[in-house]
Amino acid sequence: MLRSLSILNPLAALLCGVVLVRADLVATPLRQPGSPLDVSLSHEADRAVRQAANWLCMRQNPDGSWGTTQRVTLTALALTALAASPHPEDHNARSLGALWLGQSTTRSLSSLGEHAWRLLALSLSLPDTPERSAYLQDLARRVPPVAASSVDDRRFYEEVLAQAGIGAQPAPDAESTELAARAAAIWPPPLSRSRAAWRLARLINRTAGGRLAHGQTSLDWRSHLAAWLISTQKNAPEGGGFWSAETADAQLAETAYGILCLLEL
């Protein structure tokens, strides 16, 4: 029996191993561009995160998964978003999602990106124990072929290994630095999807140290992305909020990315 099944009991008593902590913000007379969100916008962003988390919880399948196709990826995305912004009322959804995703590790994945998201979601969901470390290392060893994967997927996987405590944080590479410079040059960027906003925020935080500038001018990228996400979030009639897309599964992914992007700000 694979080691994944032995971890299911700890999963049932889910405790988030990692939480993205947002520092309390203090109002200052002058807020510098690119610095953390001001109090008012931060509260709006927090509300958007809670609305999106509620919406995701309401769309979880009875077996704990999310989506109808590519359920491993969608479940990993949704679980990562919920685990990164934990709230007591999400506990059951996170527990069921982690159990389902843990059971999915009996299947090998062909996509490095899918493997990375599953590893990240479980690393955020499992209690911090010696068994967790051994389990994640075992799961990481079942990595699909890396050579055939995109540069983005390979870099993301390296970041996930570091997040899980089983690898070193990759240094900024020339391509990422160039992408950040291009983003600054065309700011504000044309945005149509929360996934693109998340990728941009992640790039700036990890490559540019959270600061984006065009020449000597600091760009207020956090406020721009937060305002865009807040303004494009849709209210669901039955409660909660989501980011729209062409299909129900795509809406699940976009909503998870929306949460993750707001947490980067």
Contacts in CASP RR format, 6 or more apart in sequence:
PFRMAT RR
TARGET T0000
AUTHOR 0000-0000-0000
METHOD contacts of the structure
MODEL  1
MLRSLSILNPLAALLCGVVLVRADLVATPLRQPGSPLDVSLSHEADRAVR
QAANWLCMRQNPDGSWGTTQRVTLTALALTALAASPHPEDHNARSLGALW
LGQSTTRSLSSLGEHAWRLLALSLSLPDTPERSAYLQDLARRVPPVAASS
VDDRRFYEEVLAQAGIGAQPAPDAESTELAARAAAIWPPPLSRSRAAWRL
ARLINRTAGGRLAHGQTSLDWRSHLAAWLISTQKNAPEGGGFWSAETADA
QLAETAYGILCLLEL
2 105 0 8 1.000
2 106 0 8 1.000
3 134 0 8 1.000
3 135 0 8 1.000
3 138 0 8 1.000
4 102 0 8 1.000
4 103 0 8 1.000
4 105 0 8 1.000
4 106 0 8 1.000
4 135 0 8 1.000
4 138 0 8 1.000
4 139 0 8 1.000
5 103 0 8 1.000
5 106 0 8 1.000
6 131 0 8 1.000
6 135 0 8 1.000
7 102 0 8 1.000
7 126 0 8 1.000
7 131 0 8 1.000
7 132 0 8 1.000
7 135 0 8 1.000
8 99 0 8 1.000
8 102 0 8 1.000
8 103 0 8 1.000
10 126 0 8 1.000
10 127 0 8 1.000
10 129 0 8 1.000
10 131 0 8 1.000
10 132 0 8 1.000
11 95 0 8 1.000
11 98 0 8 1.000
11 99 0 8 1.000
11 102 0 8 1.000
11 125 0 8 1.000
11 126 0 8 1.000
12 95 0 8 1.000
12 99 0 8 1.000
13 127 0 8 1.000
14 91 0 8 1.000
14 94 0 8 1.000
14 95 0 8 1.000
14 98 0 8 1.000
14 125 0 8 1.000
14 126 0 8 1.000
14 127 0 8 1.000
15 127 0 8 1.000
15 128 0 8 1.000
16 83 0 8 1.000
16 86 0 8 1.000
16 94 0 8 1.000
16 124 0 8 1.000
16 125 0 8 1.000
17 83 0 8 1.000
17 123 0 8 1.000
17 124 0 8 1.000
17 125 0 8 1.000
17 126 0 8 1.000
17 127 0 8 1.000
17 128 0 8 1.000
18 83 0 8 1.000
18 84 0 8 1.000
18 123 0 8 1.000
18 124 0 8 1.000
18 163 0 8 1.000
19 83 0 8 1.000
19 84 0 8 1.000
19 86 0 8 1.000
20 84 0 8 1.000
20 85 0 8 1.000
20 263 0 8 1.000
22 42 0 8 1.000
22 46 0 8 1.000
22 263 0 8 1.000
23 36 0 8 1.000
25 36 0 8 1.000
25 37 0 8 1.000
25 38 0 8 1.000
25 39 0 8 1.000
25 42 0 8 1.000
27 38 0 8 1.000
27 39 0 8 1.000
31 38 0 8 1.000
32 218 0 8 1.000
33 217 0 8 1.000
33 218 0 8 1.000
33 219 0 8 1.000
33 220 0 8 1.000
34 210 0 8 1.000
34 211 0 8 1.000
34 212 0 8 1.000
34 218 0 8 1.000
34 219 0 8 1.000
34 220 0 8 1.000
34 221 0 8 1.000
34 222 0 8 1.000
34 223 0 8 1.000
35 222 0 8 1.000
36 42 0 8 1.000
36 222 0 8 1.000
36 265 0 8 1.000
37 45 0 8 1.000
37 222 0 8 1.000
37 223 0 8 1.000
37 226 0 8 1.000
37 265 0 8 1.000
38 223 0 8 1.000
41 223 0 8 1.000
41 226 0 8 1.000
41 227 0 8 1.000
41 230 0 8 1.000
44 226 0 8 1.000
44 230 0 8 1.000
45 226 0 8 1.000
45 229 0 8 1.000
45 230 0 8 1.000
45 262 0 8 1.000
45 265 0 8 1.000
48 229 0 8 1.000
48 230 0 8 1.000
48 233 0 8 1.000
48 241 0 8 1.000
48 262 0 8 1.000
49 85 0 8 1.000
49 259 0 8 1.000
49 262 0 8 1.000
49 263 0 8 1.000
50 85 0 8 1.000
50 87 0 8 1.000
51 233 0 8 1.000
51 235 0 8 1.000
51 239 0 8 1.000
51 240 0 8 1.000
51 241 0 8 1.000
52 81 0 8 1.000
52 233 0 8 1.000
52 240 0 8 1.000
52 241 0 8 1.000
52 242 0 8 1.000
52 243 0 8 1.000
52 255 0 8 1.000
52 256 0 8 1.000
52 258 0 8 1.000
52 259 0 8 1.000
53 81 0 8 1.000
53 82 0 8 1.000
53 85 0 8 1.000
53 87 0 8 1.000
53 90 0 8 1.000
53 259 0 8 1.000
54 89 0 8 1.000
54 239 0 8 1.000
54 240 0 8 1.000
54 241 0 8 1.000
55 236 0 8 1.000
55 239 0 8 1.000
55 240 0 8 1.000
55 241 0 8 1.000
55 242 0 8 1.000
55 255 0 8 1.000
56 66 0 8 1.000
56 78 0 8 1.000
56 81 0 8 1.000
56 82 0 8 1.000
56 93 0 8 1.000
56 252 0 8 1.000
56 255 0 8 1.000
56 256 0 8 1.000
56 259 0 8 1.000
57 82 0 8 1.000
57 89 0 8 1.000
57 90 0 8 1.000
57 93 0 8 1.000
58 236 0 8 1.000
58 238 0 8 1.000
58 239 0 8 1.000
58 240 0 8 1.000
59 66 0 8 1.000
59 67 0 8 1.000
59 252 0 8 1.000
60 66 0 8 1.000
60 78 0 8 1.000
60 93 0 8 1.000
60 96 0 8 1.000
60 97 0 8 1.000
61 67 0 8 1.000
61 71 0 8 1.000
63 96 0 8 1.000
63 100 0 8 1.000
64 75 0 8 1.000
64 93 0 8 1.000
64 96 0 8 1.000
64 97 0 8 1.000
64 99 0 8 1.000
64 100 0 8 1.000
65 71 0 8 1.000
65 74 0 8 1.000
65 75 0 8 1.000
65 97 0 8 1.000
65 100 0 8 1.000
65 101 0 8 1.000
66 74 0 8 1.000
66 75 0 8 1.000
66 77 0 8 1.000
66 78 0 8 1.000
66 97 0 8 1.000
66 252 0 8 1.000
67 74 0 8 1.000
67 75 0 8 1.000
67 248 0 8 1.000
67 249 0 8 1.000
67 252 0 8 1.000
68 248 0 8 1.000
68 249 0 8 1.000
69 249 0 8 1.000
70 114 0 8 1.000
70 249 0 8 1.000
71 104 0 8 1.000
72 101 0 8 1.000
72 104 0 8 1.000
72 107 0 8 1.000
72 109 0 8 1.000
72 114 0 8 1.000
72 117 0 8 1.000
72 118 0 8 1.000
73 111 0 8 1.000
73 113 0 8 1.000
73 114 0 8 1.000
73 117 0 8 1.000
73 118 0 8 1.000
73 253 0 8 1.000
74 249 0 8 1.000
74 252 0 8 1.000
74 253 0 8 1.000
74 256 0 8 1.000
75 97 0 8 1.000
75 100 0 8 1.000
75 101 0 8 1.000
75 104 0 8 1.000
75 121 0 8 1.000
76 101 0 8 1.000
76 114 0 8 1.000
76 117 0 8 1.000
76 118 0 8 1.000
76 120 0 8 1.000
76 121 0 8 1.000
77 117 0 8 1.000
77 121 0 8 1.000
77 252 0 8 1.000
77 253 0 8 1.000
77 256 0 8 1.000
77 257 0 8 1.000
78 97 0 8 1.000
78 252 0 8 1.000
78 256 0 8 1.000
79 94 0 8 1.000
79 97 0 8 1.000
79 98 0 8 1.000
79 101 0 8 1.000
79 121 0 8 1.000
79 124 0 8 1.000
79 125 0 8 1.000
80 117 0 8 1.000
80 120 0 8 1.000
80 121 0 8 1.000
80 124 0 8 1.000
80 256 0 8 1.000
80 260 0 8 1.000
81 255 0 8 1.000
81 256 0 8 1.000
81 257 0 8 1.000
81 258 0 8 1.000
81 259 0 8 1.000
81 260 0 8 1.000
82 90 0 8 1.000
82 93 0 8 1.000
82 94 0 8 1.000
82 259 0 8 1.000
83 94 0 8 1.000
83 121 0 8 1.000
83 124 0 8 1.000
83 125 0 8 1.000
84 124 0 8 1.000
84 259 0 8 1.000
84 260 0 8 1.000
84 263 0 8 1.000
85 259 0 8 1.000
85 263 0 8 1.000
86 94 0 8 1.000
94 125 0 8 1.000
97 125 0 8 1.000
98 121 0 8 1.000
98 122 0 8 1.000
98 125 0 8 1.000
98 126 0 8 1.000
101 118 0 8 1.000
101 121 0 8 1.000
101 122 0 8 1.000
101 125 0 8 1.000
102 122 0 8 1.000
104 118 0 8 1.000
105 118 0 8 1.000
105 122 0 8 1.000
105 139 0 8 1.000
105 142 0 8 1.000
108 142 0 8 1.000
108 144 0 8 1.000
109 115 0 8 1.000
109 118 0 8 1.000
109 144 0 8 1.000
110 144 0 8 1.000
111 144 0 8 1.000
111 149 0 8 1.000
111 153 0 8 1.000
112 143 0 8 1.000
112 144 0 8 1.000
112 145 0 8 1.000
112 146 0 8 1.000
112 149 0 8 1.000
112 153 0 8 1.000
112 154 0 8 1.000
112 157 0 8 1.000
113 149 0 8 1.000
113 153 0 8 1.000
113 156 0 8 1.000
113 157 0 8 1.000
115 142 0 8 1.000
115 143 0 8 1.000
115 144 0 8 1.000
115 157 0 8 1.000
116 153 0 8 1.000
116 156 0 8 1.000
116 157 0 8 1.000
116 160 0 8 1.000
117 160 0 8 1.000
118 139 0 8 1.000
119 136 0 8 1.000
119 139 0 8 1.000
119 140 0 8 1.000
119 157 0 8 1.000
119 160 0 8 1.000
119 161 0 8 1.000
119 164 0 8 1.000
120 160 0 8 1.000
120 163 0 8 1.000
120 164 0 8 1.000
122 135 0 8 1.000
122 136 0 8 1.000
122 139 0 8 1.000
123 132 0 8 1.000
123 136 0 8 1.000
123 160 0 8 1.000
123 163 0 8 1.000
123 164 0 8 1.000
123 165 0 8 1.000
124 163 0 8 1.000
126 132 0 8 1.000
126 135 0 8 1.000
126 136 0 8 1.000
133 165 0 8 1.000
133 166 0 8 1.000
136 164 0 8 1.000
136 165 0 8 1.000
136 166 0 8 1.000
137 166 0 8 1.000
140 161 0 8 1.000
140 164 0 8 1.000
140 166 0 8 1.000
143 157 0 8 1.000
146 154 0 8 1.000
146 157 0 8 1.000
149 157 0 8 1.000
151 175 0 8 1.000
155 170 0 8 1.000
155 173 0 8 1.000
155 176 0 8 1.000
158 167 0 8 1.000
158 169 0 8 1.000
158 170 0 8 1.000
159 169 0 8 1.000
159 170 0 8 1.000
159 206 0 8 1.000
161 167 0 8 1.000
162 168 0 8 1.000
162 169 0 8 1.000
162 170 0 8 1.000
172 206 0 8 1.000
172 207 0 8 1.000
176 203 0 8 1.000
176 206 0 8 1.000
176 207 0 8 1.000
177 207 0 8 1.000
177 208 0 8 1.000
179 203 0 8 1.000
179 207 0 8 1.000
180 203 0 8 1.000
180 204 0 8 1.000
180 207 0 8 1.000
180 208 0 8 1.000
180 212 0 8 1.000
183 189 0 8 1.000
183 200 0 8 1.000
183 203 0 8 1.000
183 204 0 8 1.000
183 212 0 8 1.000
184 212 0 8 1.000
184 213 0 8 1.000
184 214 0 8 1.000
184 215 0 8 1.000
184 219 0 8 1.000
185 214 0 8 1.000
187 212 0 8 1.000
187 214 0 8 1.000
187 219 0 8 1.000
187 221 0 8 1.000
187 224 0 8 1.000
188 224 0 8 1.000
189 196 0 8 1.000
189 200 0 8 1.000
191 197 0 8 1.000
191 225 0 8 1.000
191 228 0 8 1.000
193 243 0 8 1.000
193 245 0 8 1.000
193 254 0 8 1.000
193 257 0 8 1.000
194 229 0 8 1.000
194 232 0 8 1.000
194 243 0 8 1.000
194 254 0 8 1.000
194 255 0 8 1.000
194 257 0 8 1.000
194 258 0 8 1.000
194 261 0 8 1.000
195 253 0 8 1.000
195 254 0 8 1.000
195 257 0 8 1.000
197 225 0 8 1.000
197 228 0 8 1.000
197 229 0 8 1.000
197 257 0 8 1.000
197 258 0 8 1.000
197 261 0 8 1.000
198 257 0 8 1.000
198 258 0 8 1.000
198 260 0 8 1.000
198 261 0 8 1.000
198 264 0 8 1.000
200 221 0 8 1.000
200 225 0 8 1.000
201 221 0 8 1.000
201 222 0 8 1.000
201 225 0 8 1.000
201 261 0 8 1.000
201 264 0 8 1.000
201 265 0 8 1.000
202 264 0 8 1.000
204 210 0 8 1.000
204 211 0 8 1.000
204 212 0 8 1.000
204 221 0 8 1.000
205 264 0 8 1.000
211 218 0 8 1.000
212 218 0 8 1.000
212 219 0 8 1.000
212 221 0 8 1.000
213 219 0 8 1.000
222 265 0 8 1.000
225 261 0 8 1.000
225 265 0 8 1.000
226 262 0 8 1.000
226 265 0 8 1.000
229 243 0 8 1.000
229 258 0 8 1.000
229 261 0 8 1.000
229 262 0 8 1.000
232 243 0 8 1.000
232 244 0 8 1.000
233 241 0 8 1.000
233 242 0 8 1.000
233 243 0 8 1.000
234 241 0 8 1.000
234 242 0 8 1.000
234 243 0 8 1.000
234 244 0 8 1.000
235 241 0 8 1.000
236 242 0 8 1.000
241 255 0 8 1.000
242 251 0 8 1.000
242 254 0 8 1.000
242 255 0 8 1.000
243 251 0 8 1.000
243 254 0 8 1.000
243 255 0 8 1.000
243 257 0 8 1.000
243 258 0 8 1.000
244 251 0 8 1.000
244 254 0 8 1.000
245 251 0 8 1.000
245 253 0 8 1.000
245 254 0 8 1.000
END
